[in-house]
């Protein structure tokens, strides 16, 4: 008997007991759908994070100096001298002073806004766009002015529809004049990049009584990132004498670290989802064993009419594969719909993985073969005389 004939018999067998066939496929459907949906969401998360890093700038290097007592410390002027001495590999640098702050205007009060002290180079290094007004200047930093640039969430919270340029807000009780508005990048929501205020780092040091220990350094190009990182590390080790007192991480390394973490997360999630495929395979084997028992007399008649063991074996294996494959197809459809649906709920753009679809379909077909072989082998080995006597 040909494979096509076996397939037609399998379809006929499944159509005669639709509910049982559906319940048999359910484990495969859920497993395939879960694998595709989870992998697509993780891929979407990975794409968004990589995109965020690329927006910030792949040639950026994050430098964090761990403060300790004693005379050895790195000042902003030391870091600026390092930049000036290495123009062949380093383009610019901005200090970063992160503050715990309360922002207030009139009766409105907000403590979720991130206030960061930066230099005039921050705007160019991190590719920030100003939609109204201007960014901080060298004079703002040098003169420790109380000027600030705000995000769109801050604008909507404290100014509504009116223009905030030239108006005043208070940060930790100190009055600051708004000189610019950042382009909206996160729908103007609380706790996002739109909920930020930038002030001169010199002013931030003064009102927060802290010294700058964090910097963002921009390499001259993507090709000089590694060399720039080596230059910074050599300088810091020479000044501090201890690698434990500083951390230097490039955006490329950060992307690799995030990708590695997400890859491991994906493997764990796929492993969990694969349990459903295993359960589905056991369900197929169980139903096929029941089917063999129910159709014992049919098997005996076919053998008596000349059917070979291979004919019986192929019939039941093809039926198991067909059951698994149909479940896989429904699982693909459900997985794609589920990925987009869950993506909208959690605010992610799901990235449908073709490899996940191919692997899921291959695994579901493999499950049909693996779990369908034992019942099919049992049917093929039946004694035709005993099978004909079966009621």
N, C-alpha and C positions, 0 to 999 in steps of 0.2 A: 504494500500500500504506500502510495506516495505521501510526501509531507503535506501537499495541498489537500489531499483527501483527509488526512489526520486533522488538519486545521478546520476543515468544514465540519467534521464530526465534533471537534472541540466546541466550535461556535454553537452547534445544534444542542450539545449537552448543556452548555451554559445558559442558553435561552430557555431551556425547559424548566430551569429552577433559578429564576432571576434573583430572588431575594437571597438564596444561599450563595450564589455567585457574587452578589454585591457585598455580603458580609465577609466572604472569603477575601475579596480584593481590598477591603477597608484598611487593613493593616499596611498593605503596600501603598495605597493612596495616601494615607497619613504620613508614612515614612518618607516617600518621595517628595510630597508637598513640604514637609518640615525641612528636609535637606535643602531644597531649592530656595525656600523662603529665607531660612537662616543664613545661608551662604550669600544670597543676594543682599540681605541687609548688612551683613558684615562687610561685603565688598563696597556697598554704598557708603558705609561709615568710613572705610579706608580711603575711598576716593575723596570724600569731603575733607578728611584730615590732611591728606596730601595736598589738596587744593588750597587749604588754609595755610599750610606751610609755604607753598609756592607763592601765595599772595603776600605773605610776610617777607619772603625773599629767601631763596635757597642758598644764597651766598652769605647769609647772616650767621654770626657766631655768638653764642650766649656765654658770657663770662660772669661767674659768681665767686666772690672772694669771701672767705669765712673769717669774720672779724675775731680778733683775740687780743689780749693785753700785750703790752710791750711796745717797742719803738718801731717795729717792722709793720708797715701798712702801705697800701697802694692808694694814692690820691687820684683824683680826676685829672690833675695836671700831669701825673706820671703816665697815666693811660693815654692822654692826648699826645705826650711826647713820643710814646711808642708808635702811635699812628703817624705822626709827622716824620719819624725816622724810617718808616717802612712804606713809602708811597708806591713801591713796585708790587706790593701784595695786599695792602690794606687801603680801603678808600675812605672810610669815616667811622665815627663812633658816637654813641649817645649813652650817657649815664641813665640809670633807671632808679627812681626812688618811689617805692610803693607805700602808700599811706593808708592807715585806717582813719577814715574821715566821715564826718557828718556834713551833708550839704543842705543849705537852708536858704529860702527866699520868702520873706513875709511869713505866712503861716505854714507854708509847705516845707516838709522836712523829709530827707531821704538819707538812709545810712547804707544803702546797697551799692551806691555808685563807687566805682573804682577811681581813685585819684592817684595819678602817677606823675612824678617829676621827671622831665626829659629835657634834652637840649634841642636846639633848632634843627639838628640833623635827623631827629627821630622821624619827621615827616617823610623825608626822602628815603631813609633806610627801610621803613616799613610800608612804603607806598600808600600813604594816607592821602585822601583827596579832601580838599576843603571846598564846601559848596557855598559858603558865605563868609566874608571876612578874610582872615589870614591865619597862618599858623604862627607859633612862637618864633621870635627872631633872636639873633645874637645879643642884641641890646636888652631884650627881656631877660635873658639868662645872666648877662654880665651885670645888669643893674638890679637883679633880684626883684623884678616887678611883680605885681600881683595881677597879672593877666592870665587868662585861661582859654582853652579851646574845649568845647563840649560836644558830646554825642547827641543824636536826635532824641533819645529817650529823655535825657536831661532837659533838652529844649522843650519837649512837650510837657514834661512834668512841671517845670517852673515858669514857662513863658507861654504855653499854649500856642495860639496862632500869631502872637506878636513877635517881632524880630528881637532876639536877645543881644544883638551886637551893640556894644557900648553900655549895656546894663550890668547890674551887679548881683552876684550871688555870694553867699558866705560859706567858706570851707573851714570847718573847725573854729568858727567864730571870726575868721579873718575875711574881710571883703575882697572879692576878686572881680575884675572887669572881664566880661566875655568879649574876646576879639575874633573868634572864629567858630564855625560849626563843621563838624566832620560829616562826610558822606554816610548815609545810612547803609549798613551792610547786613543787619540782622533784624529787619522789620521793626526797628525801634522798640525792641522789647527790653524789659527789665533784666539785669544781670548779664546782658550780652555785650558785644563790642560797642553797641550804641549807648550803653550806660556807663560812659567813661568821661573823665575830665583830665586834661593834660595841663600842667603848670610848669614853669621853669624849675629845673632840678635844684638850682641854688636856693630858690624860695622854699621848695619842699624840704630841703635840709634844715633851713632856718626854723620853719614853723613846726616841724616834726622832731627836731632835735636829734637827727640821725645823720650818719655819714653814708655816702654812696658806696655800695659794695657790689652792685650789679650793673653790667654793661651789655649793650648790644653792639657788636663790631661787624662792619660790613666789609667783606673781602673785595678786592678790586674786580674780580670776576669769578664765575663758577670754577674756573680752572685753577685759581689761586687759593681756594678755600683751605685745602689741606696745608699748604705752605704757611698761610696766615695763621692757622691754628697752631702750627709748630712754633712760629715766631712768638705768639702770645704765651704759650706754655713755657718756652725757654726764658722769656722775660720774667714771668711770675715766679718760676722756680729760682731764678737768680736773685730775685728780691726777697722772697719768702723762705726759700730753702726747704720747703716741705710740700709735697704734692697733695697732702690732705687738706691744705689751707685754701685750695681753689678748685673750681670746676670749669672746664672749657668744653662746650659741646656745640658742634656745628648743626645747622638745620638738616643737613644730609644725614648726619648720625641720628638726629631725633626722628626723622622720617623712617629710617631703618629700624629703630627701636620700636616705634609705634606699629610698623608693619609686622615686625616679629611678634609683638604681643597680640595683635589682631589675628595673625596667622594661627597662633596657638589657641586663641579663643574660638576661631572657626573650627579647628580640629575637634575641640571639646564639644562644641554644639553639634557638629556633624555626627560625632560618636554617639551623642545622646539621641539624636534623631534616627540614627541607624538602628537603634534598638527596636523602633517601630517596624523597620524592614525585617528584622529577625523574627519578631512576633508574627508579622504577616506571612513570612515563609513557613513558620510552624503551622499557621492556620491553613495554608495551602496544602501542606503535607497531610494534615488531619482530615481535611475534606476529601482529598484524593484517596486516602485510605478508606474512608466511608464510601466513596464512589466506586472503588474497586469491589468492595464487599457487596454493594447494592447491584452491581452489574456482573456478578460472578457467572450467572447463567448465560448472559450475552457473550462473555469471554469464552465460555465453553463452546457455545454454538459457533463462534468465529473460528476457534481452533479446529473444531470438527469439520468445518468447511475448507480447511487448508491454510488458515492464517498462521504465519510463522511467529515465533517469540518476538522477533524484531518489529513486526507489524503491531503487536499488542503493546510492546514497550514504547514505540514511537507515538502511538495514539495517546497514551496517558501522559507522556512527557510533553508532547505538543499541547495537550489540554492544560497542563500546569503552566507552561510558558505563556500560553495565550491568556490565561487568567491573570498571571503576573504582569504581562505586557499591557493589557487593558487597564489594570490598576495603575501601572506606571504612567500611562497617557493621561488618565484622569488626575493623577498626582501632579503631573507637570502643569496642567491647566490650573489646578487649585493652588499650587505653589507660586506660580507667577501672579495670580490674582491676590493671593495672600501677602506676597512680598510688597506689592504696590499698596495694598490696603494698610498693612502694618507700618509701612514707610510713611504714609500720610499721618497715621496716628502718632507716631513717635517723632515726626518731623525729619525723616531721612529720605533721600532719593535712592530708592532701591536700584542696585545695579545687577540685572539678571545675568547670571553666570551660565554661559553655554557649556562650559566644562562640567558644572554641577548637573545640568540637565542630561548630558551624555553619560556621565558616571551613574546617575540615578537610574536611567533607563537600562544601562548595562547591568547594574547590580540587580534590578528587579527581574530582568531576564535570567540572570545567573541564579537568582533565588528560585525561579520557576524550574530550572534544570536541576539544581541541587536538591530542593525539597520535593520535587516531583519524581525524581529518579527512583527512590525507594518504593513508593507505591506502584510505580509502573513496572519495576522489576518483579515485585510480588505478583502482579497480574500476569506478566509474561511467563512466569514459572509455574503457573497453575496447571494441574493435571486436567485435561479436557473432560475426562469421564467423571471425576469428582465435581468439576464445575457444572456439568450438565445435571448432576443429581441435586445441586444446591437449590433450595426453595427461596 
